[in-house]
C-alpha cells in the first residue's frame, strides 16, 4: 500500500467512525463528542467527587456554588469512553444555574432526555455522571456542616 492509498484508507475509516458516532449519539451527542465542553479542572472548587461505575469508568466532577446555593460552575474529567465524556459534559451543563435541591432531584434521565439519542447499553454513563455531581454536593454539604461546627466552638 502506498502513501496515497493509506491516506485514502484512513480518510474513509475516519468518515465511517464519524458516521457511526452520529448514528449512536445523535446530533447533540455527536457534536459534544467532537467538541467536548466543561472538560477541565476548576480552580478552587467548592467540592469535588470521584466515582467509578460498574463499567470501570471513573468520573470526576467539580462544582462551585454561590451564596444562594446555586451551582455557578461545573466541570468533569473521565478516564472512560466517549459515552462517559458526553454524559459528563451534559451533566456539567445541565446543573449550572440550578439550586442544590434541583440537582439532587435530577437523574440520569435528564441527560438522556437532553441527548435524545443514546446507545441503550451506554445509558449507565448518564447515571454515573449525575450521581457524581450529587456526590460532590454531598461533599459540599458535609464540609459546610463541619465548618459551621468549628465556628460554633
C-alpha positions as CSV (number, residue, x, y, z in Angstrom):
1,X,0.0,0.0,0.0
2,X,1.5,3.4,-1.0
3,X,1.0,6.7,0.9
4,X,-1.9,7.8,-1.3
5,X,-3.7,4.5,-0.7
6,X,-3.0,4.7,3.1
7,X,-4.3,8.3,3.2
8,X,-7.5,7.3,1.4
9,X,-8.0,4.3,3.7
10,X,-7.5,6.5,6.8
11,X,-9.9,9.2,5.4
12,X,-12.6,6.6,4.7
13,X,-12.1,5.0,8.2
14,X,-12.4,8.4,9.9
15,X,-15.6,9.1,8.0
16,X,-17.0,5.7,8.9
17,X,-16.2,6.4,12.6
18,X,-17.9,9.8,12.5
19,X,-21.0,8.3,10.8
20,X,-21.2,5.5,13.4
21,X,-20.9,8.1,16.2
22,X,-23.6,10.3,14.7
23,X,-25.9,7.3,14.5
24,X,-25.2,6.2,18.0
25,X,-25.2,9.6,19.8
26,X,-27.5,11.7,17.6
27,X,-26.7,15.3,16.6
28,X,-26.2,16.7,20.1
29,X,-24.1,13.8,21.3
30,X,-22.0,13.7,18.1
31,X,-21.3,17.4,18.4
32,X,-20.2,17.1,22.0
33,X,-18.1,14.1,21.1
34,X,-16.3,16.2,18.5
35,X,-16.1,19.3,20.8
36,X,-16.3,18.4,24.5
37,X,-17.4,21.2,26.8
38,X,-16.8,21.6,30.6
39,X,-13.9,19.1,30.4
40,X,-11.4,20.8,32.7
41,X,-10.3,21.3,36.2
42,X,-12.0,24.1,38.2
43,X,-9.5,26.2,40.2
44,X,-10.6,26.2,43.9
45,X,-13.8,24.3,43.6
46,X,-16.2,24.2,46.5
47,X,-16.4,20.5,46.1
48,X,-15.2,17.6,44.0
49,X,-16.3,14.0,43.8
50,X,-14.9,10.9,42.0
51,X,-16.9,7.7,41.4
52,X,-16.1,4.6,39.4
53,X,-19.0,3.0,37.6
54,X,-19.7,-0.7,37.2
55,X,-18.1,-0.5,33.7
56,X,-14.8,0.7,35.3
57,X,-15.0,4.3,34.0
58,X,-14.2,6.9,36.6
59,X,-16.0,10.3,36.6
60,X,-14.7,13.3,38.5
61,X,-17.0,16.3,38.9
62,X,-16.1,19.6,40.5
63,X,-18.6,22.3,41.3
64,X,-18.6,25.9,42.5
65,X,-21.6,27.2,44.5
66,X,-22.7,30.7,45.2
67,X,-24.3,32.1,48.4
68,X,-27.7,31.3,47.1
69,X,-26.9,27.6,47.0
70,X,-26.8,27.6,43.2
71,X,-24.2,25.9,41.1
72,X,-22.3,28.6,39.2
73,X,-19.6,26.4,37.6
74,X,-19.2,22.7,37.0
75,X,-16.6,20.6,35.2
76,X,-15.8,17.0,34.7
77,X,-12.9,14.6,33.9
78,X,-13.2,11.0,32.9
79,X,-10.9,8.2,32.0
80,X,-13.8,6.5,30.3
81,X,-15.2,6.1,26.8
82,X,-16.8,8.6,24.6
83,X,-20.2,7.9,26.2
84,X,-18.8,8.9,29.6
85,X,-17.3,12.1,28.3
86,X,-20.5,13.1,26.5
87,X,-22.6,12.5,29.7
88,X,-20.1,14.3,31.9
89,X,-20.2,17.2,29.6
90,X,-24.0,17.4,29.6
91,X,-24.2,16.8,33.3
92,X,-22.0,19.8,34.0
93,X,-24.0,21.9,31.5
94,X,-27.4,20.9,33.0
95,X,-26.5,21.6,36.6
96,X,-25.0,25.1,36.1
97,X,-27.6,27.7,37.4
98,X,-29.6,25.1,39.3
99,X,-30.1,25.0,43.0
100,X,-28.7,22.2,45.0
101,X,-32.1,20.8,45.7
102,X,-33.0,20.9,42.0
103,X,-29.8,18.9,41.2
104,X,-30.4,16.4,44.0
105,X,-33.8,15.6,42.3
106,X,-32.2,15.0,38.9
107,X,-31.5,11.6,37.5
108,X,-29.5,10.3,34.5
109,X,-32.8,10.6,32.6
110,X,-32.3,14.4,32.4
111,X,-29.1,13.8,30.4
112,X,-30.6,11.1,28.2
113,X,-33.6,13.4,27.5
114,X,-31.4,16.2,26.6
115,X,-29.4,14.0,24.2
116,X,-32.4,12.4,22.7
117,X,-30.4,9.6,21.1
118,X,-28.0,7.4,23.1
119,X,-26.9,3.8,23.0
120,X,-29.1,1.8,25.4
121,X,-26.1,-0.2,26.7
122,X,-24.3,3.0,27.5
123,X,-27.1,4.7,29.5
124,X,-25.3,3.9,32.7
125,X,-22.8,6.7,31.8
126,X,-25.6,9.3,32.3
127,X,-26.4,7.9,35.7
128,X,-22.7,7.8,36.7
129,X,-22.3,11.5,35.7
130,X,-25.3,12.8,37.6
131,X,-24.6,10.6,40.6
132,X,-21.1,12.0,40.7
133,X,-22.5,15.6,40.7
134,X,-24.7,14.6,43.6
135,X,-21.8,13.2,45.5
136,X,-20.0,16.5,45.0
137,X,-23.0,18.2,46.5
138,X,-23.0,15.8,49.5
139,X,-19.3,16.6,50.0
140,X,-20.0,20.3,49.9
141,X,-22.8,19.9,52.5
142,X,-20.6,17.8,54.8
143,X,-17.9,20.4,54.6
144,X,-20.3,23.2,55.3
145,X,-21.7,21.5,58.4
146,X,-18.2,20.8,59.7
147,X,-17.1,24.4,59.1
148,X,-20.2,25.7,61.0
149,X,-19.5,23.2,63.8
150,X,-15.9,24.5,64.1
151,X,-17.1,28.2,64.1
152,X,-19.6,27.5,66.9
153,X,-17.0,26.1,69.3
